[in-house]
């Protein structure tokens, strides 16, 4: 069994909590934080189980940046 260190970001969107793995771009959701984390772990297990050569981006020290964008 391999052990991977992955970066997961979690936020609330409407009435759901969203969890996204920055290393794989896989996301999931739940009614609360614990459910969202449980669901993202399950999705990640399936991803690594189904892929012989999974793509894992190395993300070191991610930083959350607040930004504004004007568009037409």
Secondary structure, DSSP 8 states (H G I E B T S, - for coil): -------EEEEEETTEEEEEETTTTEEEEESSHHHHHHHHHHHHHHHHHH-TT-------S-----------
